[in-house]
Amino acid sequence: MKRDITIRILESKFTVPAESPEVEHDIRVAAEQLNEKFYEYLKRNPGKSTEEILSFVALNSFMHAAELEKAVADIRREEDDLHAKLKSYLDNIEKGK
């Protein structure tokens, strides 16, 4: 159920498509987090322009995304290792019969 929703980022309103209620929720949460981070950075960096603050917010977000991607890759490697160990273990059981 695709529909257009309106969100507020800083002092601007944007209309964006949401493919589902779950996507709508994610968009609204992301906009809220962006606004929160913006004002958090603004308090710590008075005098910086909106563009500079948004750059800090974007950099922070992409750093976090990169950390999550690394964590997921590590978990996938661990999963592959465990799968290989389990297969070896089960193969050894079959050979022992």
C-alpha angles and dihedrals in degrees: 000000000000117000139160117251131188121229133179121228111183104313097336131090121217131189112216133171119251116199094200142355088266092054090046089054091049092049092050093047091048092050091048092049091048091053092047093049091047094055091042091055091042091057091051094043109038115184095032117126123249089251092053093048092047088050089055090048092049093047091050091049094049092047089053091048090051090051090051092048090052091049091050091049090050091050091049091052090050090048091051090048092050091047091052091048092049092049090050091048093050091046089053091051090051091050091051094058 
